[in-house]
C-alpha cells in the first residue's frame, strides 16, 4: 500500500491543511480545482494542480470521473478526499480502489454501513451501542410516520436517513406541525441527498452534542482520542467546538470511548472517524451517527493530544500500525474552535458572497487559523461560505476562551458580512463561559442585531470625506474664509439612511476600512458595517423590501413559488423558497400587499438582488 503522490479531492482550507502534512511527510501533492478556484491558495501550494471542470460542484468536485481522470493525468497513486464532498461516498472509495489508487479513508463497506442513518442505527442497536428511541423502518408513508411519531411521543426529531449537516431535519413539538415537518424534511432531503427516506427520533431536550474521535488500522487496533463538545449549533450545524467537553469526566469518557470503539469495530473500520452522541442531563448518552471521515473540528483534538491526525491517516493508509495504543494517549489543556463564515448572523444566518478585500487573521501563542483565503479571493455562491477556522489552545478552558476572543477581535476581514461579531458574543456569554451551554443554547438566548452606533456613522462619513479630499486636493468643498462649512454626506446601511455633516476637523478613531466604489466597509469594535454613499442619489422612499419588491438575498435556485399575480399576501407570509449553499431559505413578504407580478420560475437560477416578486400596498390585503 505504499504511495508517493497524493491527490487531494477537495478545495480551500481543507485541501491546504491536508497538503501541509502530506508535504511535511515527504509526499508530493496534487490539487484539483474548478473554474471558480483557479486562483485559490491551495492550487498554488500544491506541487501540481489539475483543472476538473466548471464551478458547479456536480461538474467538478462531485464528479468521480473527473477526479479519477485528474489522478491518472497527474500520476497520483493515492487520493485523500478531505472532509465534505466525496469523503463519505462509498462509490468514490470503491472507484479509487478499482483504479489502483490508495484511498486515504475507510473501506467502502464501512462508509456504506454508516451512510444511511436508518441502517446505521439498526446496526448499532445490534452491536449494543446505546441509541435514541425512535423509528428507522421501511414503511415511509406519511400515515405510518405520523403513527410512529405519536408512539415515540413528542417532541420528536424528523431526520433525513441519508443526510447530515442539519439538512432534512425538523424538530416537531406540536402534533399539528407533524405532517408539514415530514413533507418539508423529505423535500429538502431529496434535493440535498437524492433520497427522501426519513427516520424519527425522540428529541433529547437540553442535551449536549458530544462526539468521540476514533482511529483504526488494518491490524485490528481501534482506539479513541477523547471527545469534542459541539453543543453550540444553529440549524443543527456546529458553531463552536471544544475539547475536552466540560460535561465529561474520566469515567464517562471511558464509557463513551468504549461505545465508540465498539461502533467502529462492528463495521470493520479503518482510518479516522467520529462517533457522535447525544449526552442527556442525567448522564445517559445515545448514538446519533458516525461520520466516516476526518471532521472539520479535528484541530481541537490535535491541540489537546499533540498529534497530527492527517499524519495518522497517511500512516494507516500506508499499512502502518496506529502510532499510539489507548494507554499511551494523553490529554493536555483545553482547545476551542469557531467557524468564521461569510454570513449575516443577525439576518437568519443568510450566506453572503463577494470579494474578500482585506484579510489579516490574528496570530499569537496558542492560536491556529486554518483557512484557504487570500485578499481578492471571492466567496463563491457555489460552495460553503466558511472563510476560516480559529482554534485556541490553553492550559485551562478559560485561557483558551480568552485567547480565542482576543484573536477574533484582532482579525481584520473586510468584504462580505461575516459572523465574527456574533462569535465573540457567544464566547463571552456567561453560560458558555461557565461551560454550561447545551444544544438549546442558541434557542434559549436572543442575540438581536446590535444597533449601528453614532460613532460608526460619523466615522464612515469622516473616512469618506478624507478619502475624497485626498483624491481631489484642489477641491473647495467646505471652504469658507472663516470656519469650514460642514459637508453633507448621506449614507445608507441596510434599511437605514442618515444624513451626516463633516467638517474634516473631526478626530478619526483608528479603524480598519476599505472603500469599494460607492461603499465603505468599516470595522469598529469587531462590528463590520458596509455603508453606501447615497449623497447624490434620490432619497430612499422606503426601507428595502417594503418598497413592494421581493429581492433574492443571495445567488441561488428558485425551488418553490407560493403566490401568483393577483394574490393578496400578509406581512411575514412565505412567497418564494430559494435554495442556496445547500440550504432552503423562506423569503417572506415585508408588508400586507397585492401581488402584481412574479418574475421568476421554479428551477431558475437567480443572482443576488434579483427582483422575484413585485407587490403593491393594499389596504384591503389581509
Residue pairs with C-beta under 8 A, 6 or more apart in sequence:
1 102
1 317
1 318
1 319
2 318
2 319
3 27
3 77
3 78
3 102
3 317
3 318
4 27
4 28
4 77
5 27
5 28
5 29
5 30
5 47
5 74
5 75
5 76
5 77
5 78
6 18
6 19
6 22
6 27
6 28
6 29
6 30
6 76
6 78
6 79
6 80
6 104
6 314
7 29
7 30
7 32
7 50
7 67
7 70
7 71
7 74
7 76
7 78
7 79
7 80
8 14
8 15
8 18
8 19
8 22
8 29
8 30
8 31
8 32
8 42
8 46
8 79
8 80
8 82
9 32
9 61
9 67
9 79
9 80
9 81
9 82
9 85
9 86
9 92
10 18
10 32
10 61
10 80
10 81
10 82
10 83
10 84
10 85
10 87
11 32
11 33
11 34
11 37
11 40
11 42
11 61
11 82
11 85
11 372
11 383
12 37
12 40
12 42
12 371
12 372
12 373
12 383
12 386
13 42
13 370
13 371
13 372
13 373
13 386
13 388
13 389
14 82
14 83
14 84
14 372
15 31
15 42
15 46
15 82
15 372
16 41
16 42
16 45
16 370
16 371
16 372
17 310
17 370
18 80
18 82
18 310
19 29
19 31
19 42
19 45
19 46
20 45
21 308
21 310
21 311
21 314
22 29
22 80
22 310
22 314
23 29
23 47
24 311
25 311
25 314
27 78
27 314
28 47
28 48
29 45
29 46
29 47
29 48
30 46
30 47
30 48
30 49
30 50
30 70
30 71
30 74
30 76
31 42
31 43
31 45
31 46
31 48
31 49
31 50
32 49
32 50
32 51
32 52
32 60
32 61
32 66
32 67
32 70
33 40
33 42
33 43
33 49
33 50
33 51
33 52
33 60
34 51
34 52
34 53
34 54
34 55
34 56
34 57
34 59
34 60
34 61
34 382
35 51
35 53
35 54
35 55
35 60
36 55
36 378
36 380
36 382
36 383
37 43
37 380
38 51
39 376
39 377
40 372
40 377
41 372
41 373
41 374
41 377
42 372
43 49
48 74
50 70
50 73
50 74
52 60
52 61
52 63
52 66
52 67
52 69
52 70
53 59
53 60
53 63
53 66
54 60
55 380
55 382
56 382
57 85
57 382
57 383
59 66
60 66
61 67
61 85
61 86
62 85
62 86
64 86
64 89
64 91
64 92
64 95
67 79
67 86
67 92
68 95
68 96
68 99
68 101
70 76
71 79
71 96
71 99
71 101
72 99
76 101
77 100
77 101
77 102
78 101
78 102
78 103
78 104
78 317
79 96
79 101
79 102
79 103
79 104
80 104
80 105
80 310
80 313
80 314
81 87
81 89
81 92
81 93
81 103
81 104
81 105
81 293
82 294
83 293
83 294
83 295
83 296
84 296
84 384
86 92
87 105
87 292
87 293
87 294
88 111
88 114
88 115
88 291
88 292
88 293
89 111
90 108
90 109
90 111
90 112
90 115
91 108
92 103
93 103
93 105
93 106
93 107
93 108
93 111
94 108
96 102
96 103
97 103
97 108
102 317
102 318
103 317
104 271
104 313
104 314
104 317
105 111
105 271
105 272
105 292
105 293
105 313
105 317
106 269
106 270
106 271
106 273
106 292
107 268
107 269
107 270
109 267
109 268
110 267
110 268
110 269
110 270
110 292
111 292
113 119
113 120
113 123
113 267
114 120
114 267
114 289
114 290
114 291
114 292
115 162
115 292
116 161
116 162
116 197
117 136
117 159
117 160
117 161
117 162
117 163
117 199
117 289
118 136
118 137
118 161
118 197
118 199
119 136
119 161
120 289
120 290
121 131
121 134
121 136
121 199
121 287
122 136
123 266
123 267
124 131
124 263
124 266
124 287
125 131
126 266
127 262
127 263
127 266
128 262
129 259
129 262
129 263
129 266
129 287
130 259
130 284
130 285
130 286
130 287
131 286
131 287
132 201
132 202
132 204
132 278
132 286
132 287
132 288
133 152
133 201
133 202
134 152
134 156
134 157
134 199
134 200
134 201
134 202
135 145
135 148
135 149
135 151
135 152
135 199
135 200
136 161
136 199
136 200
137 144
137 148
140 196
140 197
140 198
142 179
142 182
142 183
145 158
145 182
145 198
145 200
146 178
146 179
146 182
148 200
149 156
149 158
149 172
149 178
149 200
150 175
152 200
152 201
152 202
153 202
154 172
154 173
154 174
154 175
154 178
154 203
155 171
155 172
155 173
155 202
155 203
155 205
156 171
156 172
156 178
156 200
156 201
156 202
156 203
157 169
157 170
157 171
157 172
157 200
157 201
157 202
157 203
158 169
158 170
158 171
158 172
158 181
158 182
158 185
158 198
158 199
158 200
159 168
159 169
159 185
159 198
159 199
159 200
159 201
160 167
160 168
160 169
160 185
160 186
160 188
160 189
160 192
160 193
160 195
160 196
160 197
160 198
161 189
161 195
161 197
161 198
161 199
162 189
162 193
162 194
162 195
162 197
163 169
163 189
163 192
163 193
164 289
164 291
165 236
165 237
165 582
166 233
166 235
166 236
166 237
167 188
167 189
167 192
167 193
167 582
167 583
168 185
168 186
168 188
168 189
168 192
168 193
168 198
169 185
169 236
170 181
170 182
170 184
170 185
171 181
171 203
172 178
172 181
173 203
182 198
185 198
186 196
186 198
187 196
188 584
189 195
189 196
189 197
189 198
190 196
191 559
191 579
191 584
192 582
204 278
204 280
204 286
205 440
206 281
206 438
206 439
206 440
207 231
207 278
207 279
207 280
207 281
207 438
207 439
208 229
208 231
208 245
208 247
208 278
208 279
208 438
208 439
209 229
209 230
209 231
209 233
209 238
209 276
209 277
209 278
209 279
209 288
209 439
210 227
210 228
210 229
210 230
210 231
210 245
210 247
210 248
210 256
210 276
210 277
210 278
210 279
210 285
211 227
211 228
211 230
211 274
211 275
211 276
211 277
211 291
211 295
212 224
212 226
212 227
212 256
212 257
212 259
212 260
212 274
212 275
212 276
212 277
213 224
213 225
213 226
213 227
213 228
213 272
213 273
213 274
213 295
213 298
213 301
213 309
214 222
214 223
214 224
214 225
214 260
214 261
214 263
214 264
214 269
214 272
214 273
214 274
214 275
215 222
215 223
215 224
215 225
215 271
215 272
215 273
215 309
215 312
215 316
215 322
216 222
216 223
216 264
216 265
216 269
216 270
216 271
216 273
216 316
216 322
217 270
217 316
217 320
217 321
217 322
218 270
218 316
218 319
219 321
221 321
221 322
221 325
222 261
222 264
222 265
222 269
223 261
223 322
223 324
223 325
223 326
223 329
224 257
224 260
224 261
224 326
224 329
225 301
225 305
225 307
225 309
225 329
226 243
226 244
226 253
226 257
226 301
226 304
226 305
226 329
226 331
227 243
227 244
227 245
227 248
227 253
227 256
227 257
228 241
228 242
228 243
228 244
228 245
228 295
228 297
228 300
228 301
229 241
229 242
229 243
229 244
229 245
229 246
229 247
229 248
230 238
230 240
230 241
230 297
231 437
231 438
231 439
231 441
232 238
232 239
232 240
232 426
232 432
232 437
232 441
232 442
233 239
233 439
233 442
234 349
234 442
235 349
235 583
238 296
238 297
238 339
239 338
239 339
239 423
239 426
239 442
240 336
240 337
240 338
240 423
240 426
240 427
240 432
240 437
241 297
241 300
241 336
241 337
241 338
242 300
242 334
242 335
242 336
242 337
242 397
242 400
243 300
243 301
243 303
243 304
243 334
243 335
244 253
244 304
244 331
244 334
245 279
246 397
246 435
246 436
247 279
247 435
248 256
248 279
252 279
252 283
252 285
255 285
256 277
256 279
256 285
259 275
259 277
259 285
259 287
260 275
260 277
263 275
263 287
263 290
264 273
264 275
264 290
267 290
269 292
270 316
271 313
271 316
271 317
272 293
272 294
272 298
272 309
272 312
272 313
273 290
273 291
273 292
273 293
274 290
274 291
274 293
274 295
275 287
275 290
276 287
276 288
276 289
276 290
276 291
277 285
277 286
277 287
277 288
278 285
278 286
278 288
278 439
279 285
280 286
281 438
294 309
294 310
294 313
296 339
296 389
297 337
297 389
298 309
299 335
299 337
299 368
299 370
299 389
299 391
300 335
300 336
300 337
300 391
301 307
301 309
301 335
302 308
302 309
303 333
303 335
303 368
303 391
303 393
304 331
304 332
304 333
304 334
304 335
304 393
305 329
305 330
305 331
305 332
306 330
306 332
307 323
307 324
312 322
312 323
315 322
315 323
316 322
333 393
333 394
333 395
333 396
333 399
333 400
334 393
334 394
334 395
334 396
334 397
334 399
334 400
335 391
335 392
335 393
335 394
335 400
336 391
336 392
336 397
336 400
336 401
336 404
336 427
337 389
337 390
337 391
337 392
338 389
338 390
338 404
338 408
338 423
338 426
338 427
339 386
339 388
339 389
340 386
340 387
340 388
340 389
340 390
340 408
340 411
340 413
340 418
340 419
340 420
340 423
341 349
341 351
341 385
341 386
341 387
341 418
341 419
342 351
342 352
342 353
342 354
342 379
342 385
342 386
342 387
342 415
342 416
342 417
342 418
343 349
343 350
343 351
343 352
343 385
343 417
343 418
343 419
344 350
344 352
344 417
344 419
345 419
345 421
345 422
345 447
346 422
346 447
346 448
346 449
346 450
347 449
347 553
348 585
349 419
350 553
350 554
350 585
351 381
351 385
351 554
351 580
351 581
351 583
352 379
352 385
352 416
352 417
352 418
352 554
353 378
353 379
353 380
353 381
353 385
353 416
353 554
353 555
353 608
354 378
354 379
354 415
354 416
355 376
355 377
355 378
355 379
355 415
355 416
356 373
356 374
356 375
356 376
356 377
356 378
356 379
356 387
356 413
356 414
356 415
356 416
357 375
357 376
357 414
357 415
357 514
357 516
357 521
358 375
358 412
358 413
358 414
358 415
358 512
358 514
359 373
359 374
359 375
359 412
359 413
360 411
360 412
360 413
360 512
361 369
361 371
361 388
361 390
361 411
361 413
362 369
362 390
362 406
362 407
362 408
362 409
362 410
362 411
363 369
363 407
364 403
364 406
364 407
364 410
365 403
366 392
366 393
366 394
366 399
366 400
366 403
367 390
367 391
367 392
367 403
367 404
367 407
368 390
368 391
368 392
368 393
369 388
369 389
369 390
369 391
369 407
370 388
370 389
370 391
371 387
371 388
371 389
373 387
373 388
379 385
379 387
379 415
379 416
381 554
381 555
381 556
381 580
381 581
381 608
383 581
384 581
384 582
385 416
385 581
387 413
387 418
390 404
390 407
390 408
390 411
391 404
392 400
392 401
392 403
392 404
392 407
393 400
393 403
394 400
394 401
394 402
394 403
397 435
398 433
401 427
401 433
404 427
405 424
405 427
405 428
408 420
408 423
408 424
408 427
408 526
409 424
409 526
411 420
412 512
412 523
413 420
413 528
414 512
414 513
414 514
414 521
414 523
414 528
415 514
415 521
417 528
417 530
418 528
420 526
420 528
421 450
421 526
421 527
421 528
422 447
424 526
425 447
426 432
426 447
427 433
429 437
429 445
431 437
431 441
431 445
432 441
450 527
452 493
452 496
452 527
452 529
453 524
455 509
455 524
456 522
456 524
456 527
456 529
457 491
457 493
457 498
457 500
457 531
458 500
458 502
458 506
459 508
459 509
459 511
459 522
459 524
460 491
460 513
460 520
460 522
460 529
460 531
461 489
461 491
461 500
461 502
462 502
462 504
462 506
462 508
463 508
463 511
463 513
463 515
463 520
463 522
464 489
464 491
464 515
464 520
464 531
464 533
465 487
465 489
465 502
465 504
466 504
466 508
467 515
467 520
468 475
468 477
469 475
469 477
469 504
477 487
478 484
478 485
478 486
478 487
478 502
478 503
478 504
479 485
483 503
484 503
484 504
484 505
485 503
486 501
486 502
486 503
487 501
487 502
487 503
487 504
488 499
488 500
488 501
488 535
489 499
489 500
489 501
489 502
489 533
489 535
490 497
490 498
490 499
490 500
490 533
490 534
490 535
490 537
490 539
491 497
491 498
491 500
491 531
491 532
491 533
491 534
492 531
492 532
492 534
492 540
493 529
493 530
493 531
493 532
494 544
495 543
495 544
495 545
496 543
497 534
497 539
497 540
509 524
511 522
511 523
511 524
512 522
512 523
513 520
513 521
513 522
513 523
514 520
514 521
515 521
518 532
518 533
518 534
519 530
519 531
519 532
519 533
520 530
520 531
520 533
521 528
521 529
521 530
521 531
522 528
522 529
522 531
534 540
541 547
543 590
544 551
545 551
545 590
546 590
546 591
548 591
548 593
548 596
548 614
548 615
548 616
548 617
549 611
549 613
549 614
549 615
550 575
550 576
550 587
550 589
550 590
550 611
550 612
550 613
550 614
550 615
551 609
551 610
551 611
551 612
552 578
552 587
552 606
552 607
552 608
552 609
552 610
552 612
553 578
553 585
553 587
553 608
554 578
554 580
554 581
554 585
554 608
555 580
555 605
555 606
555 607
555 608
556 578
556 579
556 580
556 581
556 585
556 605
556 606
557 578
557 579
557 580
557 603
557 604
557 605
557 606
558 576
558 577
558 578
558 579
558 600
558 601
558 602
558 603
558 604
558 605
558 606
558 612
559 577
559 578
559 579
559 584
559 602
559 603
560 576
560 577
560 602
561 575
561 576
561 577
561 598
561 600
561 601
561 602
562 573
562 574
562 575
562 576
562 577
563 569
563 575
563 595
563 598
563 613
564 595
564 598
565 595
565 596
565 597
565 598
566 594
566 595
567 594
567 595
568 592
568 593
568 594
568 595
568 618
568 620
568 621
568 622
569 575
569 589
569 592
569 593
569 594
569 595
569 615
569 621
570 589
570 592
570 621
570 622
571 588
571 589
571 590
571 591
571 592
572 588
572 589
573 588
573 589
574 586
574 587
574 588
575 587
575 588
575 589
575 595
575 612
575 613
576 587
576 600
576 612
576 613
577 584
577 585
577 586
577 587
578 584
578 585
578 587
578 606
579 585
587 612
589 615
591 615
591 617
592 617
592 618
592 621
592 622
593 615
593 616
593 617
593 618
593 621
594 615
594 616
594 618
594 621
595 613
595 614
595 615
596 614
596 615
596 616
597 613
597 614
598 612
598 613
599 611
599 612
599 613
599 614
600 606
600 610
600 612
606 612
